[in-house]
Amino acid sequence: MTRQELFALAALGLFGAACGSDPGFEGTKAPKVEAARRPDGSIDDRSMCDWRGKSDREASETAGPGAIQPNVRRVWQIVGTGEERHKALVCREIDTNFDGVKDVVRRYNEKGESLHEEADSNYDGRIDTWITFATGRLAEVRIDADRDGNPDEWKYYSGGKLARIKRDTNRDGKADVWEIYRMGRLERMGVDLDADERVDRWDHDNEVRRRVEDEERKKEEQAAAEAARKAAEDQAAADKANEGVDGADSAEPPKKK
């Protein structure tokens, strides 16, 4: 199976998950939410950062690129005492479509490393994307494509690079498609045909496999060549040292006066 066929299968899986059997799913036509006003006249932007009423937290708002009004809120926590007292960013939320409602929130640890992010990617007022970071690097992404409140696509990363994906394409709450990536490219796809959450068929991308095998062979050849070169250098050094010893042993001893 070619790489193009594999990606076509993946696209069909995503299409089926998004609109295959739910007549109520409207994709990009999902109803949009609007910012509501509180009794005091202020706008409720559905803040997801926890900062109101907390004496150890401060919030600041700025206008990001393309925004006329402030659409980015950062929340800082006061940590430490005395000379070590400082502010640490613990939460940031953004109104990405400028409708007055925050739709992306990211939380941080005291070191400033990203921990989690949640997003409403279709602006319908419900979180549909959950991102997890490990030591500040992308580790896992969960996506709710059918708007039922539960993820049906899981992406896993290693060293910040995509390693594998699993999908629930028939929307029964269980994964039925697995994709394995290597060096950022799709290597093989597994399909569960009988809903037992086990791969019944693996489809390989022969082009990717051949390229990976070629690269591994080149690495082995380079390692072997480097080992041979090092052995030759060591032998040459040993031969030179032996020549010096032999020369000293054969030298004529000094004559007595």
ZALO-693896 format. One record per residue: residue number from 1; residue in one letter; x negated, y, z negated of N, C-alpha, C in turn. Coordinates in steps of 0.1 Angstrom, whole numbers, plus 5000, padded with zeros to 4 digits. Layout:
! residues N
<volum NUM; A; <X; Y; Z>; <X; Y; Z>; <X; Y; Z>>
...
//
This chain:
! residues 257
<volum 1; M; <4991; 4988; 5000>; <5000; 5000; 5000>; <4991; 5012; 5000>>
<volum 2; T; <4994; 5022; 5009>; <4986; 5034; 5010>; <4989; 5044; 4999>>
<volum 3; R; <4981; 5054; 4998>; <4983; 5064; 4987>; <4996; 5072; 4991>>
<volum 4; Q; <4999; 5074; 5004>; <5011; 5082; 5007>; <5023; 5074; 5003>>
<volum 5; E; <5023; 5061; 5005>; <5035; 5053; 5001>; <5036; 5053; 4986>>
<volum 6; L; <5025; 5053; 4978>; <5026; 5053; 4964>; <5033; 5066; 4959>>
<volum 7; F; <5028; 5077; 4965>; <5034; 5090; 4961>; <5048; 5092; 4965>>
<volum 8; A; <5052; 5085; 4976>; <5066; 5086; 4981>; <5074; 5078; 4970>>
<volum 9; L; <5069; 5067; 4965>; <5077; 5059; 4955>; <5078; 5068; 4943>>
<volum 10; A; <5068; 5075; 4939>; <5068; 5083; 4927>; <5078; 5094; 4928>>
<volum 11; A; <5079; 5100; 4940>; <5088; 5111; 4943>; <5102; 5106; 4942>>
<volum 12; L; <5105; 5094; 4948>; <5118; 5088; 4947>; <5122; 5085; 4933>>
<volum 13; G; <5113; 5080; 4925>; <5116; 5077; 4911>; <5120; 5090; 4904>>
<volum 14; L; <5113; 5101; 4906>; <5116; 5114; 4900>; <5130; 5118; 4904>>
<volum 15; F; <5133; 5117; 4918>; <5145; 5122; 4923>; <5157; 5114; 4917>>
<volum 16; G; <5155; 5101; 4915>; <5165; 5093; 4909>; <5168; 5096; 4895>>
<volum 17; A; <5157; 5099; 4888>; <5158; 5102; 4874>; <5165; 5115; 4872>>
<volum 18; A; <5163; 5125; 4881>; <5169; 5138; 4880>; <5184; 5139; 4884>>
<volum 19; C; <5187; 5131; 4894>; <5201; 5133; 4899>; <5208; 5121; 4904>>
<volum 20; G; <5202; 5109; 4901>; <5208; 5097; 4907>; <5221; 5093; 4902>>
<volum 21; S; <5224; 5093; 4889>; <5236; 5088; 4884>; <5244; 5097; 4875>>
<volum 22; D; <5240; 5109; 4873>; <5247; 5118; 4864>; <5253; 5129; 4872>>
<volum 23; P; <5266; 5129; 4874>; <5273; 5139; 4883>; <5272; 5153; 4876>>
<volum 24; G; <5269; 5153; 4863>; <5269; 5166; 4856>; <5256; 5173; 4856>>
<volum 25; F; <5245; 5166; 4861>; <5232; 5172; 4862>; <5231; 5181; 4874>>
<volum 26; E; <5228; 5194; 4872>; <5227; 5204; 4882>; <5214; 5209; 4885>>
<volum 27; G; <5203; 5203; 4879>; <5190; 5208; 4882>; <5188; 5223; 4880>>
<volum 28; T; <5183; 5230; 4890>; <5181; 5244; 4889>; <5193; 5252; 4887>>
<volum 29; K; <5205; 5246; 4889>; <5218; 5253; 4887>; <5223; 5253; 4873>>
<volum 30; A; <5214; 5248; 4864>; <5218; 5247; 4849>; <5222; 5261; 4845>>
<volum 31; P; <5232; 5262; 4836>; <5237; 5275; 4832>; <5226; 5282; 4824>>
<volum 32; K; <5224; 5295; 4826>; <5214; 5303; 4820>; <5220; 5309; 4807>>
<volum 33; V; <5212; 5311; 4797>; <5216; 5317; 4784>; <5213; 5332; 4785>>
<volum 34; E; <5220; 5339; 4777>; <5218; 5353; 4776>; <5215; 5357; 4761>>
<volum 35; A; <5206; 5367; 4760>; <5203; 5372; 4746>; <5216; 5378; 4740>>
<volum 36; A; <5218; 5374; 4727>; <5230; 5379; 4720>; <5225; 5390; 4711>>
<volum 37; R; <5235; 5399; 4707>; <5232; 5410; 4698>; <5237; 5407; 4684>>
<volum 38; R; <5229; 5410; 4674>; <5233; 5408; 4660>; <5242; 5419; 4656>>
<volum 39; P; <5249; 5418; 4645>; <5258; 5428; 4640>; <5251; 5442; 4638>>
<volum 40; D; <5238; 5442; 4635>; <5231; 5454; 4633>; <5227; 5461; 4647>>
<volum 41; G; <5230; 5454; 4658>; <5226; 5460; 4671>; <5213; 5454; 4677>>
<volum 42; S; <5205; 5447; 4669>; <5193; 5441; 4674>; <5196; 5429; 4682>>
<volum 43; I; <5187; 5426; 4691>; <5188; 5414; 4700>; <5183; 5401; 4694>>
<volum 44; D; <5191; 5391; 4694>; <5187; 5378; 4690>; <5180; 5371; 4702>>
<volum 45; D; <5167; 5370; 4702>; <5159; 5364; 4713>; <5156; 5350; 4710>>
<volum 46; R; <5163; 5344; 4701>; <5162; 5329; 4698>; <5147; 5326; 4695>>
<volum 47; S; <5141; 5334; 4686>; <5128; 5332; 4682>; <5126; 5318; 4676>>
<volum 48; M; <5115; 5311; 4680>; <5112; 5298; 4675>; <5100; 5298; 4666>>
<volum 49; C; <5094; 5309; 4664>; <5083; 5311; 4654>; <5089; 5314; 4640>>
<volum 50; D; <5083; 5308; 4630>; <5088; 5310; 4617>; <5079; 5321; 4610>>
<volum 51; W; <5085; 5333; 4609>; <5078; 5345; 4604>; <5087; 5354; 4596>>
<volum 52; R; <5099; 5355; 4599>; <5108; 5364; 4592>; <5109; 5361; 4577>>
<volum 53; G; <5108; 5371; 4569>; <5109; 5370; 4554>; <5097; 5363; 4547>>
<volum 54; K; <5086; 5361; 4554>; <5074; 5355; 4548>; <5064; 5366; 4546>>
<volum 55; S; <5059; 5367; 4534>; <5050; 5378; 4531>; <5036; 5375; 4536>>
<volum 56; D; <5033; 5363; 4539>; <5019; 5359; 4543>; <5018; 5359; 4558>>
<volum 57; R; <5029; 5364; 4565>; <5028; 5363; 4580>; <5031; 5377; 4586>>
<volum 58; E; <5025; 5379; 4597>; <5027; 5392; 4605>; <5030; 5389; 4619>>
<volum 59; A; <5038; 5397; 4625>; <5042; 5394; 4639>; <5039; 5407; 4648>>
<volum 60; S; <5034; 5405; 4660>; <5032; 5416; 4669>; <5038; 5412; 4683>>
<volum 61; E; <5042; 5422; 4690>; <5048; 5420; 4703>; <5042; 5428; 4714>>
<volum 62; T; <5040; 5422; 4725>; <5033; 5429; 4737>; <5041; 5425; 4749>>
<volum 63; A; <5038; 5433; 4760>; <5044; 5430; 4773>; <5034; 5423; 4781>>
<volum 64; G; <5037; 5411; 4786>; <5028; 5404; 4794>; <5028; 5408; 4809>>
<volum 65; P; <5021; 5402; 4817>; <5020; 5406; 4831>; <5034; 5405; 4838>>
<volum 66; G; <5038; 5416; 4844>; <5051; 5417; 4851>; <5062; 5421; 4842>>
<volum 67; A; <5060; 5422; 4829>; <5071; 5426; 4820>; <5071; 5441; 4817>>
<volum 68; I; <5083; 5446; 4817>; <5085; 5460; 4813>; <5087; 5462; 4798>>
<volum 69; Q; <5095; 5453; 4792>; <5097; 5453; 4778>; <5088; 5442; 4772>>
<volum 70; P; <5085; 5443; 4759>; <5077; 5432; 4752>; <5083; 5419; 4754>>
<volum 71; N; <5076; 5409; 4758>; <5081; 5395; 4760>; <5072; 5385; 4754>>
<volum 72; V; <5062; 5389; 4747>; <5052; 5380; 4741>; <5052; 5383; 4726>>
<volum 73; R; <5054; 5374; 4718>; <5053; 5376; 4703>; <5042; 5366; 4697>>
<volum 74; R; <5034; 5372; 4690>; <5023; 5364; 4683>; <5026; 5366; 4668>>
<volum 75; V; <5025; 5354; 4661>; <5027; 5354; 4646>; <5013; 5350; 4640>>
<volum 76; W; <5009; 5359; 4630>; <4996; 5356; 4624>; <4999; 5353; 4609>>
<volum 77; Q; <4991; 5344; 4604>; <4992; 5340; 4590>; <4980; 5345; 4582>>
<volum 78; I; <4982; 5351; 4571>; <4971; 5356; 4562>; <4966; 5344; 4554>>
<volum 79; V; <4953; 5341; 4556>; <4947; 5330; 4549>; <4935; 5335; 4542>>
<volum 80; G; <4931; 5327; 4531>; <4919; 5331; 4524>; <4922; 5342; 4514>>
<volum 81; T; <4912; 5344; 4506>; <4912; 5355; 4496>; <4899; 5363; 4496>>
<volum 82; G; <4900; 5375; 4490>; <4888; 5383; 4489>; <4881; 5386; 4502>>
<volum 83; E; <4868; 5384; 4503>; <4861; 5387; 4515>; <4864; 5377; 4527>>
<volum 84; E; <4869; 5365; 4523>; <4873; 5355; 4533>; <4887; 5357; 4538>>
<volum 85; R; <4894; 5366; 4533>; <4908; 5369; 4537>; <4908; 5373; 4552>>
<volum 86; H; <4916; 5367; 4560>; <4917; 5370; 4574>; <4930; 5366; 4580>>
<volum 87; K; <4933; 5370; 4592>; <4945; 5366; 4599>; <4942; 5355; 4609>>
<volum 88; A; <4951; 5345; 4610>; <4949; 5334; 4619>; <4962; 5332; 4627>>
<volum 89; L; <4960; 5331; 4640>; <4972; 5330; 4649>; <4978; 5316; 4647>>
<volum 90; V; <4991; 5315; 4643>; <4997; 5302; 4641>; <5009; 5299; 4651>>
<volum 91; C; <5013; 5310; 4657>; <5025; 5308; 4667>; <5025; 5318; 4677>>
<volum 92; R; <5028; 5314; 4689>; <5030; 5324; 4700>; <5042; 5320; 4709>>
<volum 93; E; <5051; 5329; 4712>; <5063; 5326; 4720>; <5065; 5336; 4731>>
<volum 94; I; <5070; 5331; 4742>; <5071; 5340; 4754>; <5084; 5339; 4760>>
<volum 95; D; <5089; 5350; 4765>; <5101; 5350; 4774>; <5096; 5351; 4788>>
<volum 96; T; <5095; 5339; 4795>; <5088; 5339; 4808>; <5096; 5344; 4819>>
<volum 97; N; <5110; 5344; 4818>; <5118; 5349; 4829>; <5124; 5362; 4826>>
<volum 98; F; <5120; 5369; 4815>; <5124; 5383; 4812>; <5139; 5384; 4810>>
<volum 99; D; <5145; 5374; 4804>; <5160; 5375; 4802>; <5163; 5378; 4788>>
<volum 100; G; <5153; 5381; 4780>; <5155; 5385; 4766>; <5155; 5373; 4756>>
<volum 101; V; <5153; 5361; 4761>; <5153; 5349; 4753>; <5140; 5342; 4754>>
<volum 102; K; <5134; 5339; 4742>; <5121; 5332; 4742>; <5123; 5317; 4747>>
<volum 103; D; <5115; 5313; 4756>; <5117; 5300; 4762>; <5105; 5291; 4761>>
<volum 104; V; <5093; 5296; 4756>; <5081; 5288; 4754>; <5075; 5292; 4741>>
<volum 105; V; <5072; 5282; 4733>; <5065; 5284; 4720>; <5054; 5275; 4718>>
<volum 106; R; <5043; 5280; 4713>; <5031; 5272; 4711>; <5026; 5275; 4696>>
<volum 107; R; <5023; 5264; 4689>; <5018; 5265; 4676>; <5003; 5261; 4675>>
<volum 108; Y; <4996; 5267; 4665>; <4982; 5266; 4664>; <4978; 5262; 4649>>
<volum 109; N; <4967; 5256; 4647>; <4962; 5254; 4634>; <4953; 5265; 4630>>
<volum 110; E; <4948; 5265; 4617>; <4940; 5276; 4612>; <4927; 5279; 4620>>
<volum 111; K; <4923; 5269; 4627>; <4911; 5271; 4635>; <4914; 5278; 4649>>
<volum 112; G; <4927; 5280; 4651>; <4930; 5286; 4664>; <4932; 5276; 4675>>
<volum 113; E; <4932; 5263; 4672>; <4934; 5252; 4682>; <4948; 5250; 4684>>
<volum 114; S; <4952; 5248; 4697>; <4966; 5245; 4700>; <4970; 5231; 4694>>
<volum 115; L; <4982; 5231; 4688>; <4988; 5218; 4683>; <4999; 5213; 4691>>
<volum 116; H; <5010; 5221; 4693>; <5022; 5217; 4700>; <5027; 5229; 4708>>
<volum 117; E; <5034; 5225; 4719>; <5041; 5235; 4727>; <5055; 5229; 4731>>
<volum 118; E; <5065; 5238; 4730>; <5078; 5234; 4735>; <5083; 5244; 4745>>
<volum 119; A; <5091; 5240; 4755>; <5095; 5249; 4765>; <5109; 5245; 4770>>
<volum 120; D; <5116; 5256; 4774>; <5129; 5254; 4781>; <5126; 5258; 4795>>
<volum 121; S; <5123; 5248; 4804>; <5117; 5251; 4817>; <5128; 5255; 4827>>
<volum 122; N; <5141; 5252; 4824>; <5151; 5256; 4834>; <5161; 5266; 4828>>
<volum 123; Y; <5157; 5272; 4816>; <5163; 5283; 4810>; <5178; 5281; 4807>>
<volum 124; D; <5181; 5269; 4803>; <5195; 5266; 4799>; <5198; 5267; 4784>>
<volum 125; G; <5187; 5271; 4777>; <5189; 5272; 4762>; <5185; 5260; 4754>>
<volum 126; R; <5180; 5249; 4761>; <5176; 5237; 4754>; <5162; 5233; 4758>>
<volum 127; I; <5154; 5229; 4748>; <5141; 5225; 4750>; <5141; 5212; 4758>>
<volum 128; D; <5132; 5212; 4769>; <5131; 5200; 4777>; <5117; 5196; 4780>>
<volum 129; T; <5107; 5203; 4774>; <5093; 5199; 4776>; <5086; 5200; 4763>>
<volum 130; W; <5079; 5189; 4759>; <5072; 5189; 4747>; <5057; 5186; 4750>>
<volum 131; I; <5048; 5194; 4745>; <5034; 5192; 4748>; <5026; 5190; 4735>>
<volum 132; T; <5017; 5180; 4734>; <5009; 5178; 4723>; <4994; 5179; 4726>>
<volum 133; F; <4987; 5186; 4718>; <4972; 5188; 4720>; <4965; 5180; 4709>>
<volum 134; A; <4953; 5176; 4713>; <4944; 5169; 4703>; <4930; 5177; 4703>>
<volum 135; T; <4926; 5182; 4692>; <4914; 5191; 4691>; <4915; 5202; 4701>>
<volum 136; G; <4927; 5207; 4703>; <4928; 5218; 4712>; <4930; 5215; 4727>>
<volum 137; R; <4929; 5202; 4730>; <4929; 5198; 4744>; <4942; 5190; 4747>>
<volum 138; L; <4947; 5192; 4759>; <4960; 5185; 4763>; <4959; 5170; 4761>>
<volum 139; A; <4969; 5165; 4754>; <4969; 5150; 4752>; <4981; 5143; 4757>>
<volum 140; E; <4993; 5149; 4755>; <5005; 5143; 4760>; <5016; 5153; 4764>>
<volum 141; V; <5024; 5150; 4774>; <5035; 5159; 4778>; <5047; 5150; 4780>>
<volum 142; R; <5058; 5154; 4773>; <5071; 5147; 4774>; <5081; 5156; 4781>>
<volum 143; I; <5088; 5150; 4791>; <5097; 5159; 4799>; <5111; 5152; 4799>>
<volum 144; D; <5121; 5161; 4797>; <5135; 5157; 4798>; <5140; 5162; 4811>>
<volum 145; A; <5141; 5153; 4821>; <5145; 5158; 4834>; <5160; 5158; 4836>>
<volum 146; D; <5167; 5150; 4829>; <5182; 5149; 4831>; <5190; 5156; 4821>>
<volum 147; R; <5183; 5164; 4812>; <5190; 5173; 4803>; <5199; 5166; 4793>>
<volum 148; D; <5195; 5154; 4788>; <5203; 5147; 4778>; <5197; 5149; 4764>>
<volum 149; G; <5186; 5157; 4764>; <5179; 5159; 4751>; <5168; 5149; 4747>>
<volum 150; N; <5166; 5139; 4756>; <5156; 5129; 4753>; <5146; 5128; 4765>>
<volum 151; P; <5133; 5126; 4762>; <5123; 5126; 4773>; <5125; 5114; 4782>>
<volum 152; D; <5123; 5115; 4795>; <5124; 5104; 4804>; <5111; 5103; 4812>>
<volum 153; E; <5101; 5111; 4809>; <5088; 5111; 4816>; <5078; 5114; 4805>>
<volum 154; W; <5067; 5106; 4805>; <5057; 5108; 4795>; <5043; 5108; 4803>>
<volum 155; K; <5035; 5119; 4801>; <5022; 5120; 4807>; <5012; 5120; 4796>>
<volum 156; Y; <5001; 5111; 4798>; <4991; 5110; 4788>; <4977; 5114; 4794>>
<volum 157; Y; <4970; 5121; 4786>; <4957; 5127; 4791>; <4945; 5122; 4783>>
<volum 158; S; <4934; 5120; 4789>; <4922; 5116; 4783>; <4911; 5126; 4786>>
<volum 159; G; <4905; 5132; 4776>; <4895; 5143; 4779>; <4901; 5154; 4787>>
<volum 160; G; <4914; 5157; 4785>; <4920; 5168; 4792>; <4925; 5164; 4806>>
<volum 161; K; <4922; 5152; 4811>; <4926; 5148; 4825>; <4937; 5138; 4824>>
<volum 162; L; <4946; 5138; 4834>; <4957; 5129; 4835>; <4952; 5115; 4836>>
<volum 163; A; <4957; 5106; 4827>; <4952; 5092; 4827>; <4964; 5082; 4831>>
<volum 164; R; <4976; 5085; 4826>; <4987; 5076; 4830>; <5000; 5083; 4828>>
<volum 165; I; <5010; 5078; 4835>; <5024; 5083; 4834>; <5033; 5072; 4832>>
<volum 166; K; <5043; 5073; 4824>; <5054; 5063; 4824>; <5067; 5071; 4826>>
<volum 167; R; <5077; 5064; 4833>; <5089; 5071; 4836>; <5101; 5062; 4833>>
<volum 168; D; <5112; 5068; 4830>; <5125; 5061; 4828>; <5133; 5065; 4840>>
<volum 169; T; <5133; 5058; 4851>; <5140; 5063; 4863>; <5155; 5059; 4864>>
<volum 170; N; <5159; 5048; 4857>; <5173; 5044; 4857>; <5180; 5049; 4845>>
<volum 171; R; <5173; 5057; 4836>; <5179; 5064; 4825>; <5187; 5055; 4815>>
<volum 172; D; <5179; 5044; 4812>; <5185; 5035; 4802>; <5177; 5037; 4788>>
<volum 173; G; <5169; 5047; 4788>; <5161; 5049; 4776>; <5148; 5041; 4775>>
<volum 174; K; <5145; 5034; 4785>; <5132; 5026; 4785>; <5124; 5028; 4798>>
<volum 175; A; <5111; 5028; 4796>; <5103; 5031; 4808>; <5103; 5019; 4818>>
<volum 176; D; <5104; 5022; 4831>; <5104; 5012; 4841>; <5094; 5014; 4852>>
<volum 177; V; <5087; 5025; 4852>; <5076; 5028; 4861>; <5064; 5033; 4854>>
<volum 178; W; <5052; 5028; 4857>; <5040; 5032; 4851>; <5030; 5036; 4862>>
<volum 179; E; <5023; 5047; 4860>; <5013; 5051; 4870>; <5000; 5052; 4862>>
<volum 180; I; <4989; 5047; 4868>; <4976; 5047; 4862>; <4967; 5056; 4871>>
<volum 181; Y; <4961; 5066; 4865>; <4952; 5075; 4872>; <4937; 5073; 4869>>
<volum 182; R; <4929; 5076; 4878>; <4915; 5075; 4876>; <4908; 5087; 4883>>
<volum 183; M; <4900; 5094; 4875>; <4894; 5106; 4881>; <4904; 5116; 4887>>
<volum 184; G; <4916; 5116; 4880>; <4926; 5126; 4885>; <4935; 5121; 4896>>
<volum 185; R; <4932; 5109; 4901>; <4939; 5104; 4913>; <4947; 5091; 4910>>
<volum 186; L; <4959; 5090; 4916>; <4967; 5078; 4913>; <4960; 5066; 4918>>
<volum 187; E; <4958; 5056; 4909>; <4951; 5044; 4913>; <4961; 5032; 4915>>
<volum 188; R; <4971; 5031; 4907>; <4980; 5020; 4909>; <4994; 5023; 4902>>
<volum 189; M; <5004; 5017; 4906>; <5017; 5019; 4901>; <5024; 5006; 4897>>
<volum 190; G; <5029; 5005; 4885>; <5036; 4993; 4881>; <5051; 4995; 4880>>
<volum 191; V; <5059; 4985; 4883>; <5073; 4986; 4883>; <5079; 4975; 4875>>
<volum 192; D; <5089; 4978; 4866>; <5096; 4968; 4859>; <5109; 4966; 4866>>
<volum 193; L; <5111; 4954; 4872>; <5123; 4951; 4880>; <5135; 4945; 4872>>
<volum 194; D; <5132; 4939; 4860>; <5143; 4933; 4852>; <5145; 4939; 4839>>
<volum 195; A; <5141; 4951; 4837>; <5144; 4959; 4825>; <5140; 4953; 4812>>
<volum 196; D; <5128; 4946; 4812>; <5123; 4940; 4800>; <5111; 4948; 4795>>
<volum 197; E; <5108; 4960; 4801>; <5097; 4969; 4797>; <5084; 4963; 4800>>
<volum 198; R; <5083; 4954; 4809>; <5070; 4948; 4813>; <5069; 4949; 4829>>
<volum 199; V; <5057; 4952; 4833>; <5054; 4954; 4847>; <5056; 4941; 4855>>
<volum 200; D; <5064; 4941; 4865>; <5066; 4929; 4873>; <5058; 4929; 4886>>
<volum 201; R; <5055; 4941; 4890>; <5047; 4943; 4902>; <5038; 4955; 4901>>
<volum 202; W; <5025; 4953; 4905>; <5015; 4964; 4906>; <5013; 4967; 4920>>
<volum 203; D; <5014; 4980; 4924>; <5010; 4984; 4937>; <4998; 4993; 4936>>
<volum 204; H; <4988; 4989; 4944>; <4975; 4995; 4943>; <4972; 5005; 4954>>
<volum 205; D; <4965; 5015; 4952>; <4960; 5024; 4962>; <4947; 5020; 4966>>
<volum 206; N; <4946; 5012; 4977>; <4933; 5006; 4981>; <4922; 5016; 4984>>
<volum 207; E; <4926; 5028; 4989>; <4917; 5038; 4992>; <4910; 5043; 4979>>
<volum 208; V; <4918; 5046; 4969>; <4912; 5050; 4956>; <4903; 5039; 4950>>
<volum 209; R; <4908; 5027; 4951>; <4901; 5016; 4945>; <4887; 5015; 4952>>
<volum 210; R; <4887; 5015; 4965>; <4875; 5014; 4973>; <4865; 5025; 4970>>
<volum 211; R; <4870; 5038; 4968>; <4862; 5049; 4965>; <4856; 5047; 4951>>
<volum 212; V; <4864; 5043; 4941>; <4859; 5041; 4928>; <4848; 5030; 4928>>
<volum 213; E; <4851; 5019; 4935>; <4841; 5008; 4935>; <4828; 5013; 4942>>
<volum 214; D; <4829; 5021; 4952>; <4817; 5026; 4959>; <4809; 5035; 4949>>
<volum 215; E; <4816; 5043; 4941>; <4809; 5052; 4932>; <4802; 5044; 4921>>
<volum 216; E; <4809; 5034; 4916>; <4803; 5025; 4906>; <4791; 5018; 4911>>
<volum 217; R; <4792; 5013; 4924>; <4780; 5007; 4929>; <4768; 5016; 4931>>
<volum 218; K; <4771; 5029; 4935>; <4760; 5039; 4936>; <4754; 5041; 4923>>
<volum 219; K; <4762; 5042; 4912>; <4757; 5045; 4899>; <4748; 5033; 4895>>
<volum 220; E; <4752; 5021; 4898>; <4744; 5009; 4894>; <4731; 5009; 4902>>
<volum 221; E; <4731; 5013; 4915>; <4719; 5013; 4923>; <4710; 5024; 4918>>
<volum 222; Q; <4715; 5035; 4914>; <4707; 5046; 4909>; <4700; 5042; 4896>>
<volum 223; A; <4708; 5035; 4888>; <4703; 5031; 4875>; <4692; 5021; 4877>>
<volum 224; A; <4694; 5011; 4887>; <4683; 5001; 4889>; <4671; 5008; 4895>>
<volum 225; A; <4673; 5018; 4904>; <4661; 5025; 4910>; <4654; 5033; 4899>>
<volum 226; E; <4661; 5039; 4890>; <4655; 5046; 4879>; <4647; 5037; 4870>>
<volum 227; A; <4653; 5025; 4867>; <4646; 5015; 4859>; <4633; 5010; 4866>>
<volum 228; A; <4634; 5008; 4879>; <4622; 5003; 4886>; <4611; 5014; 4886>>
<volum 229; R; <4615; 5027; 4888>; <4606; 5038; 4888>; <4599; 5039; 4875>>
<volum 230; K; <4607; 5038; 4864>; <4601; 5039; 4851>; <4591; 5027; 4848>>
<volum 231; A; <4595; 5015; 4852>; <4586; 5003; 4851>; <4573; 5005; 4858>>
<volum 232; A; <4574; 5011; 4870>; <4562; 5013; 4878>; <4553; 5023; 4871>>
<volum 233; E; <4559; 5034; 4866>; <4551; 5044; 4859>; <4544; 5038; 4846>>
<volum 234; D; <4552; 5030; 4839>; <4546; 5024; 4827>; <4535; 5015; 4831>>
<volum 235; Q; <4536; 5007; 4842>; <4526; 4998; 4846>; <4513; 5005; 4851>>
<volum 236; A; <4515; 5017; 4858>; <4504; 5025; 4862>; <4497; 5030; 4850>>
<volum 237; A; <4504; 5035; 4840>; <4498; 5040; 4828>; <4490; 5030; 4821>>
<volum 238; A; <4495; 5017; 4821>; <4489; 5006; 4814>; <4476; 5002; 4821>>
<volum 239; D; <4477; 5002; 4835>; <4465; 4999; 4843>; <4454; 5009; 4841>>
<volum 240; K; <4458; 5022; 4840>; <4448; 5032; 4838>; <4441; 5031; 4825>>
<volum 241; A; <4449; 5028; 4815>; <4443; 5027; 4801>; <4434; 5015; 4801>>
<volum 242; N; <4437; 5004; 4808>; <4428; 4992; 4808>; <4415; 4995; 4815>>
<volum 243; E; <4416; 5003; 4826>; <4404; 5007; 4833>; <4395; 5014; 4824>>
<volum 244; G; <4400; 5023; 4815>; <4392; 5031; 4806>; <4385; 5022; 4796>>
<volum 245; V; <4392; 5012; 4791>; <4387; 5002; 4781>; <4376; 4994; 4788>>
<volum 246; D; <4378; 4989; 4800>; <4369; 4981; 4807>; <4356; 4989; 4810>>
<volum 247; G; <4358; 5001; 4813>; <4346; 5010; 4816>; <4337; 5012; 4804>>
<volum 248; A; <4344; 5013; 4793>; <4336; 5016; 4780>; <4329; 5003; 4776>>
<volum 249; D; <4335; 4991; 4779>; <4328; 4979; 4775>; <4316; 4976; 4784>>
<volum 250; S; <4317; 4980; 4796>; <4306; 4977; 4806>; <4295; 4987; 4806>>
<volum 251; A; <4297; 4998; 4799>; <4286; 5008; 4799>; <4273; 5003; 4792>>
<volum 252; E; <4262; 5007; 4798>; <4249; 5003; 4793>; <4246; 5010; 4779>>
<volum 253; P; <4243; 5001; 4769>; <4240; 5007; 4756>; <4228; 5016; 4756>>
<volum 254; P; <4227; 5026; 4747>; <4215; 5035; 4747>; <4203; 5027; 4743>>
<volum 255; K; <4191; 5031; 4750>; <4178; 5025; 4747>; <4172; 5030; 4734>>
<volum 256; K; <4166; 5021; 4726>; <4159; 5025; 4714>; <4146; 5031; 4717>>
<volum 257; K; <4142; 5042; 4709>; <4130; 5049; 4711>; <4119; 5041; 4704>>
//
